[in-house]
C-alpha cells in the first residue's frame, strides 16, 4: 500500500483552484499549451460516493496540463 489517498488529492485540487481566478486562468493556459480542453475541477463530497468517479475522471482528463502547471509553479 502506498498510503496515497485519492479522495484527499481530489479535494485538495478542488480547493486549490476554486477560490483563485488567477490559478484557474493559469491552468486554462496550460490546457491550451498541452492541447487539452479546460474543464473545472469537480468537488468530491464524501457523503456522495459516486462523485469520486466524476472528480477523478475530470482530473485524469486534464492530467498532462495539471502536471505541467504543478511542475512549473512549484506546487
N, C-alpha and C positions, 0 to 999 in steps of 0.2 A: 504494500500500500504506500502510495506517495504522500498521503496527508494533504493533498490538494483538494480544496472544496470548490466545486464548480458553482454552487449557489452563491457563495461569498464573492467569487470573481464577477459573476453577472451583476450582482447588486452593487459592488464597488464601481464597476464600469458605468452603470446607470447613474449613480450619484456623482461620479467624476464629470460626466458630460451634461447632466441635467441642469445644473444651476449656472453654467458658464456658456454664454453665447460665443465668446471668443474660442473656446475649446471646440465647440460644435463646428464653427466656421473653419477652424484649422483641420479638423477631421474631414470635413467636406472637401477641402483642398487636397488632402492626401488621397481621398477616394478618387478624385479626378486624376491625380497623378498615377495612381495604381490601376486605373481603368476599371473601377468598380462603382456600383451605384450607391450613393449615400442614402442610408435609412436611419431613422432614430433608433437609439439603443432602447430596448424594451425593458420595463421594470418587471422583476420577478417577485411575486408575492408568495410567501411561504405557506399561506393558507390555501392557495390555489396551485396545486402541484402541477397541473398541466401547463401553467405559464412558464415553467422552466424550459420545456422543449422549445417554445416560441422564442424565448430570450436567447438560448444557446444557438438556435438556428440563425438568428439575426447576427450574433457575434461571429459565427463561422462564415456567414456571407461576406462580412467585412474584415475578415481576419488579416488579410495582407495589408490593408490600409491601416487597421488598428495597430498592427505590429510596427509598421513604418512610423506611425505617429509616436508610439511609445519609445522607440529607439531614438528618434531624432529629438524628442522633447526631454528625454532623460527621465521618464517617469516609470 
